[in-house]
Amino acid sequence: MNKVQYQFRPENFKLSDPNKYQLENLKSEEMILSLGPQHPSTHGVLRVEVISDGELIVDVVPHLGYLHRCFEKHAESLPFNQIIPYVDRMDYLAAMNSEHAYAMGVEKMLGIDKDIPKRTEYVRVLVSELNRLASHFVAIGTYGLDIGAYTPFLWLMRDREHIQRLLEWVSGARMLYNYVWIGGLFYDLPLGFEERCKEFINYLKPKMTELKQLVIENKIFVQRTANVGVLPMDLAINYGCTGPVLRGSGLKFDLRKVDAYSVYPEIDFDIPVGKGEMGTKGDCWDRNYVRVLECDESIKIIEQCLEQLIGTHKRTVDFDPQALVPKKIRPQAMDFYTRAENPKGELGFFFRTDGRSDVPLRLKARACSFHNLSVLHEISKGAMLADLVAIIGSLDLVMGEVDR
């Protein structure tokens, strides 16, 4: 095969400024690259097909289905109470929050949601906010790892381990808990749990200050994330983005406030939003900063829950967390949708029941990670290839929830 060697010809160049030569008449070639599905920075088995022009991204196409949980088909063959372990396995980093959302939905269909004891509700919120902290710690720690910072990952995994041990003490499981039951809880909190949890929160507060100094205010971290992957608010709304991805774009929308479910109306906390302090509102830095601030708010919520559980709604000898757990679950024939604020956004469940069976005719999960991922191609166009990993990491995806 004859090799054509490019020869320098002065007529192919023009002088655009005194210190720079520009080559004319060279056509660009687009390349198709595959990132994943086996890749440490795709946060699961996500395959991203990247069309690039040199170092610039022309388009991004996510390919899904490598971790299909078959959740919705399993749910069509199981009684309502046996579906909870499958709920755990979607967003396996926030199983308590997912269980809470599902249990509330079935309770509303049965009409027993107003009868749940206050202590049960405060325990549910307590364990959900602990799990929210653990989920955000994974998001922030692995995000630092994605862009080259190893120390934040180690520090946050160390602190997350304390939360995992607390939740394992409560439920007997490390990550997939099956603790929040329809009508109640698997069991009340172990003796001494409130005091141990309070000790952990007192330990964690100064660590959050260190985290902000180590990551959020770090000059290199800011340069890698500010003005990268900018998601305007209107685009986030149009794509159905929720959670920190939406709030990072500046919209103060949190279902714990909007829908005011469980005992959240009785708890004082704020909703952090992105403000473009280091770059453009809605960039990777804003999304990560919102998660860090939400950790502070979760600590406030946990403290208030502990006050209630130690004081007004303390444990009693006659308290039975399974007193309202129904033996047979047969909701009336209806179509019903319920939702809750998970660490990654709005997790919703659509139920279709016939009024005769204790198995749902249809159960559709509205996964927040799926909608957040759908905006990837919009915010990646024109970015550098090196920034794609930073953009994917800022969305905080869990593929078990995307593929369901």
C-alpha positions as CSV (number, residue, x, y, z in Angstrom):
1,M,0.0,0.0,0.0
2,N,1.4,3.4,-1.0
3,K,1.8,5.7,1.9
4,V,0.9,9.4,1.2
5,Q,3.2,11.6,3.1
6,Y,2.0,15.1,3.8
7,Q,4.4,17.7,2.5
8,F,4.7,21.2,3.9
9,R,3.6,23.7,1.4
10,P,3.6,27.4,2.3
11,E,0.4,28.1,0.3
12,N,-1.5,25.9,2.7
13,F,-0.8,28.3,5.6
14,K,-2.0,31.8,6.3
15,L,-0.6,34.1,8.9
16,S,-3.5,34.9,11.3
17,D,-1.4,36.7,13.9
18,P,2.4,37.2,14.2
19,N,2.9,34.2,16.5
20,K,0.4,31.6,15.2
21,Y,0.2,29.7,11.9
22,Q,-3.2,28.2,10.9
23,L,-3.5,25.2,8.6
24,E,-6.3,25.5,6.1
25,N,-8.3,23.1,4.1
26,L,-7.9,20.2,6.6
27,K,-11.3,18.4,7.2
28,S,-12.1,17.1,10.6
29,E,-12.9,13.5,11.2
30,E,-15.4,12.3,13.8
31,M,-14.5,9.3,15.9
32,I,-16.9,6.9,17.7
33,L,-15.5,6.0,21.2
34,S,-17.0,3.7,23.7
35,L,-16.8,4.6,27.4
36,G,-17.8,1.6,29.5
37,P,-19.8,-0.5,30.3
38,Q,-16.9,-1.8,32.4
39,H,-15.4,1.5,33.5
40,P,-14.8,2.7,37.1
41,S,-16.1,6.2,36.3
42,T,-19.4,5.4,34.7
43,H,-20.8,4.6,38.2
44,G,-22.1,1.2,37.2
45,V,-22.4,-0.7,34.0
46,L,-23.3,2.2,31.8
47,R,-22.0,2.3,28.2
48,V,-21.6,5.7,26.7
49,E,-21.1,6.0,23.0
50,V,-19.2,9.2,22.4
51,I,-18.9,10.9,19.0
52,S,-15.9,13.2,19.1
53,D,-14.1,15.6,16.9
54,G,-10.6,15.4,18.2
55,E,-10.9,16.3,21.9
56,L,-14.4,18.0,21.5
57,I,-17.6,16.0,22.1
58,V,-20.1,16.2,19.2
59,D,-22.7,13.9,20.8
60,V,-23.2,11.3,23.5
61,V,-25.5,8.3,23.4
62,P,-26.1,6.3,26.6
63,H,-26.7,2.6,26.1
64,L,-28.7,1.0,29.0
65,G,-29.8,-2.5,30.1
66,Y,-26.5,-4.0,31.3
67,L,-27.8,-4.3,34.9
68,H,-31.5,-5.1,34.4
69,R,-33.2,-5.8,37.7
70,C,-36.5,-6.9,36.2
71,F,-38.1,-5.0,39.1
72,E,-41.4,-4.3,37.4
73,K,-41.9,-7.8,36.1
74,H,-41.0,-9.3,39.5
75,A,-43.5,-7.0,41.2
76,E,-46.4,-8.3,39.0
77,S,-46.0,-11.8,40.5
78,L,-45.4,-11.0,44.2
79,P,-47.7,-9.8,47.0
80,F,-47.2,-6.2,48.0
81,N,-45.3,-6.9,51.2
82,Q,-42.8,-9.2,49.4
83,I,-41.8,-6.5,46.9
84,I,-39.8,-4.5,49.4
85,P,-36.6,-6.5,49.0
86,Y,-36.8,-5.8,45.3
87,V,-37.2,-2.1,45.9
88,D,-34.0,-2.2,47.9
89,R,-32.1,-3.5,44.9
90,M,-32.8,-0.6,42.5
91,D,-31.0,2.3,44.2
92,Y,-28.9,0.0,46.4
93,L,-27.1,3.0,47.9
94,A,-30.3,4.4,49.3
95,A,-32.5,1.4,50.2
96,M,-34.1,2.9,53.3
97,N,-35.3,5.9,51.3
98,S,-36.8,3.7,48.6
99,E,-38.5,1.5,51.1
100,H,-40.0,4.6,52.7
101,A,-41.4,5.8,49.4
102,Y,-42.9,2.4,48.5
103,A,-44.4,1.7,52.0
104,M,-46.1,5.2,52.1
105,G,-47.7,4.5,48.7
106,V,-49.3,1.2,49.7
107,E,-50.4,2.7,53.0
108,K,-52.2,5.5,51.2
109,M,-53.9,3.0,48.9
110,L,-55.1,1.1,52.0
111,G,-56.1,4.2,53.8
112,I,-53.9,3.6,56.9
113,D,-51.3,6.3,56.3
114,K,-52.9,8.6,58.9
115,D,-52.8,5.8,61.6
116,I,-49.0,5.2,61.5
117,P,-47.6,6.0,65.1
118,K,-45.5,9.1,65.4
119,R,-42.6,7.1,66.8
120,T,-42.7,4.9,63.7
121,E,-42.7,7.9,61.4
122,Y,-39.7,9.5,63.2
123,V,-37.7,6.3,63.1
124,R,-38.4,6.1,59.3
125,V,-37.2,9.6,58.8
126,L,-34.2,9.0,61.0
127,V,-33.0,6.0,59.1
128,S,-33.8,7.6,55.7
129,E,-31.7,10.6,56.5
130,L,-28.8,8.5,57.7
131,N,-29.1,6.6,54.4
132,R,-29.2,10.0,52.5
133,L,-25.9,10.9,54.2
134,A,-24.4,7.6,53.2
135,S,-25.6,8.0,49.6
136,H,-24.2,11.5,49.3
137,F,-20.9,10.4,50.8
138,V,-20.6,7.9,48.0
139,A,-21.5,10.5,45.4
140,I,-19.0,13.1,46.7
141,G,-16.2,10.6,47.4
142,T,-16.4,8.8,44.1
143,Y,-16.7,12.1,42.3
144,G,-13.4,13.2,43.8
145,L,-12.0,9.9,42.7
146,D,-13.3,10.5,39.1
147,I,-11.4,13.7,38.7
148,G,-8.2,12.6,40.4
149,A,-8.6,13.3,44.2
150,Y,-8.1,10.1,46.2
151,T,-8.1,11.5,49.8
152,P,-11.8,12.6,49.9
153,F,-12.9,9.1,48.8
154,L,-11.0,7.5,51.7
155,W,-12.3,10.0,54.2
156,L,-15.9,9.7,53.2
157,M,-15.8,5.9,53.0
158,R,-14.5,6.0,56.6
159,D,-17.4,8.1,57.8
160,R,-19.9,6.2,55.7
161,E,-18.8,3.0,57.4
162,H,-20.1,4.3,60.7
163,I,-23.5,4.8,59.1
164,Q,-23.5,1.4,57.6
165,R,-22.8,-0.1,61.0
166,L,-25.7,1.8,62.6
167,L,-28.1,0.7,59.9
168,E,-26.9,-2.9,60.1
169,W,-27.5,-2.7,63.9
170,V,-31.1,-1.6,63.2
171,S,-32.0,-4.0,60.4
172,G,-29.4,-6.8,60.4
173,A,-28.4,-6.0,56.8
174,R,-25.5,-3.9,55.6
175,M,-27.1,-2.3,52.5
176,L,-30.3,-4.1,51.5
177,Y,-32.4,-3.6,54.6
178,N,-36.0,-4.7,54.3
179,Y,-36.6,-2.6,57.4
180,V,-39.5,-0.2,56.6
181,W,-42.6,-2.4,56.3
182,I,-46.0,-1.5,55.0
183,G,-47.8,-0.3,58.2
184,G,-44.8,-0.1,60.4
185,L,-41.2,-1.3,60.8
186,F,-39.5,-4.7,61.0
187,Y,-38.4,-3.9,64.6
188,D,-38.0,-0.9,66.9
189,L,-34.6,0.7,67.3
190,P,-32.2,-1.3,69.4
191,L,-31.6,-0.2,73.0
192,G,-28.9,2.5,73.1
193,F,-29.3,3.3,69.3
194,E,-30.4,6.9,69.9
195,E,-27.4,7.6,72.1
196,R,-24.9,6.0,69.7
197,C,-26.4,7.9,66.8
198,K,-26.1,11.2,68.7
199,E,-22.4,10.4,69.4
200,F,-21.9,9.8,65.7
201,I,-23.5,13.1,64.7
202,N,-21.3,15.0,67.2
203,Y,-18.3,13.3,65.6
204,L,-19.5,14.1,62.0
205,K,-20.1,17.8,62.3
206,P,-16.5,19.0,62.3
207,K,-15.7,16.5,59.6
208,M,-18.2,18.3,57.3
209,T,-16.2,21.5,57.7
210,E,-13.0,19.6,56.7
211,L,-14.8,18.1,53.7
212,K,-15.7,21.6,52.4
213,Q,-12.1,22.8,52.8
214,L,-10.7,19.6,51.2
215,V,-13.0,19.3,48.2
216,I,-15.4,22.2,47.6
217,E,-13.0,25.0,48.2
218,N,-10.0,23.3,46.6
219,K,-8.6,25.3,43.8
220,I,-8.0,22.3,41.5
221,F,-11.5,20.9,42.2
222,V,-13.1,24.3,41.3
223,Q,-11.1,24.5,38.1
224,R,-12.2,21.0,37.1
225,T,-15.9,21.5,37.8
226,A,-16.8,25.2,37.5
227,N,-18.4,26.1,34.1
228,V,-18.4,22.4,33.1
229,G,-21.6,20.6,32.2
230,V,-23.9,23.6,32.7
231,L,-27.5,22.6,33.0
232,P,-29.9,25.5,32.7
233,M,-33.0,25.4,34.8
234,D,-35.5,25.2,31.9
235,L,-33.7,22.3,30.3
236,A,-33.6,20.5,33.7
237,I,-37.3,20.9,34.0
238,N,-38.0,19.8,30.5
239,Y,-36.0,16.6,30.9
240,G,-37.7,15.7,34.2
241,C,-34.5,16.1,36.3
242,T,-35.0,16.1,40.0
243,G,-33.0,16.1,43.3
244,P,-29.6,17.8,43.5
245,V,-29.3,17.8,39.7
246,L,-32.4,20.1,39.5
247,R,-31.6,22.1,42.6
248,G,-28.1,22.6,41.4
249,S,-29.7,24.6,38.5
250,G,-31.3,27.0,41.0
251,L,-34.8,25.6,41.5
252,K,-35.9,25.1,45.1
253,F,-37.9,22.0,44.7
254,D,-37.8,19.3,47.3
255,L,-40.7,16.8,47.8
256,R,-40.1,16.7,51.6
257,K,-41.3,20.3,51.5
258,V,-43.6,20.3,48.4
259,D,-45.6,17.2,49.4
260,A,-44.9,17.5,53.1
261,Y,-45.1,13.7,53.7
262,S,-44.4,11.8,56.9
263,V,-43.2,14.1,59.8
264,Y,-41.1,16.4,57.6
265,P,-43.6,19.3,58.1
266,E,-42.7,19.2,61.8
267,I,-39.0,19.4,61.1
268,D,-37.0,22.5,60.4
269,F,-34.5,22.3,57.5
270,D,-33.6,24.3,54.4
271,I,-33.4,23.4,50.7
272,P,-29.9,24.3,49.2
273,V,-29.8,25.4,45.6
274,G,-27.0,26.2,43.2
275,K,-26.1,29.9,42.8
276,G,-23.2,29.9,40.4
277,E,-20.8,31.0,43.1
278,M,-17.7,29.5,41.4
279,G,-18.8,29.5,37.8
280,T,-22.2,29.3,35.9
281,K,-25.3,28.3,37.8
282,G,-26.1,24.7,37.1
283,D,-22.5,23.5,36.5
284,C,-20.8,20.4,38.0
285,W,-19.5,22.4,40.9
286,D,-23.0,23.6,41.9
287,R,-24.5,20.1,41.7
288,N,-21.7,18.7,44.0
289,Y,-22.0,21.7,46.3
290,V,-25.8,21.1,46.8
291,R,-25.0,17.6,47.9
292,V,-22.5,18.8,50.5
293,L,-25.0,21.3,51.8
294,E,-27.8,18.7,51.9
295,C,-25.5,16.6,54.2
296,D,-25.6,19.5,56.7
297,E,-29.4,19.6,56.4
298,S,-29.7,15.9,56.9
299,I,-27.6,16.2,60.1
300,K,-30.1,18.9,61.4
301,I,-33.0,16.5,60.6
302,I,-31.4,13.6,62.4
303,E,-30.8,15.7,65.5
304,Q,-34.4,16.8,65.6
305,C,-35.6,13.2,65.1
306,L,-33.4,12.1,68.0
307,E,-34.8,14.7,70.2
308,Q,-38.3,13.5,69.5
309,L,-37.3,9.8,69.9
310,I,-35.6,10.4,73.2
311,G,-38.2,12.9,74.5
312,T,-41.8,13.2,73.3
313,H,-42.0,9.9,71.4
314,K,-39.6,7.8,73.4
315,R,-39.8,4.0,73.5
316,T,-42.5,2.3,75.7
317,V,-43.0,-1.3,76.7
318,D,-46.3,-1.5,74.8
319,F,-45.0,0.0,71.5
320,D,-45.4,-2.5,68.7
321,P,-43.9,-1.3,65.3
322,Q,-45.8,-4.1,63.6
323,A,-49.2,-3.4,65.1
324,L,-50.6,-2.0,61.9
325,V,-48.9,-4.3,59.5
326,P,-51.7,-5.9,57.5
327,K,-51.8,-9.7,57.2
328,K,-53.4,-9.5,53.7
329,I,-53.0,-6.5,51.4
330,R,-55.8,-5.9,49.0
331,P,-56.2,-2.3,47.9
332,Q,-59.3,-1.2,46.1
333,A,-59.3,-1.2,42.3
334,M,-57.5,2.0,41.3
335,D,-54.6,3.6,39.5
336,F,-52.4,5.3,42.1
337,Y,-49.1,7.3,42.0
338,T,-46.9,8.0,45.0
339,R,-43.5,9.8,45.2
340,A,-40.8,10.8,47.7
341,E,-37.5,12.6,47.8
342,N,-34.7,10.2,47.4
343,P,-31.0,11.3,47.6
344,K,-30.9,11.3,43.8
345,G,-34.3,12.9,43.2
346,E,-38.0,11.9,42.9
347,L,-38.6,8.2,43.2
348,G,-42.2,7.4,42.2
349,F,-44.3,4.3,42.0
350,F,-47.4,3.8,39.8
351,F,-49.8,1.1,41.0
352,R,-52.6,-0.5,39.1
353,T,-54.8,-2.8,41.3
354,D,-58.0,-4.8,40.6
355,G,-59.4,-4.9,44.2
356,R,-59.4,-8.7,44.3
357,S,-55.7,-9.8,44.3
358,D,-52.9,-9.1,46.8
359,V,-50.6,-8.8,43.8
360,P,-50.5,-5.6,41.7
361,L,-51.6,-5.8,38.1
362,R,-48.9,-3.2,37.2
363,L,-46.2,-1.6,39.2
364,K,-44.1,1.0,37.4
365,A,-41.1,2.7,39.0
366,R,-40.2,6.3,38.1
367,A,-36.5,6.3,38.6
368,C,-34.8,9.6,39.2
369,S,-31.4,8.4,37.9
370,F,-33.0,7.5,34.6
371,H,-34.3,11.0,34.0
372,N,-31.1,12.7,35.2
373,L,-29.1,10.5,32.8
374,S,-31.3,11.5,29.9
375,V,-30.0,15.0,29.9
376,L,-26.4,13.9,29.5
377,H,-26.2,14.4,25.8
378,E,-27.4,18.0,26.1
379,I,-24.9,19.1,28.7
380,S,-22.0,17.3,27.1
381,K,-22.0,18.7,23.6
382,G,-19.0,20.9,23.0
383,A,-17.3,19.8,26.1
384,M,-13.8,18.2,26.2
385,L,-13.5,14.5,26.4
386,A,-11.6,14.8,29.7
387,D,-14.7,16.6,31.1
388,L,-17.2,13.8,30.2
389,V,-16.2,11.8,33.3
390,A,-16.7,14.9,35.4
391,I,-20.2,15.5,33.9
392,I,-21.3,11.8,34.4
393,G,-20.1,11.8,38.0
394,S,-21.9,15.1,38.8
395,L,-25.2,13.4,37.9
396,D,-24.8,10.7,40.7
397,L,-26.1,7.7,38.8
398,V,-26.9,4.3,40.1
399,M,-27.5,1.9,37.2
400,G,-29.6,-0.6,39.2
401,E,-32.2,2.2,39.3
402,V,-31.7,3.3,35.7
403,D,-32.2,-0.2,34.3
404,R,-34.8,-1.2,37.0
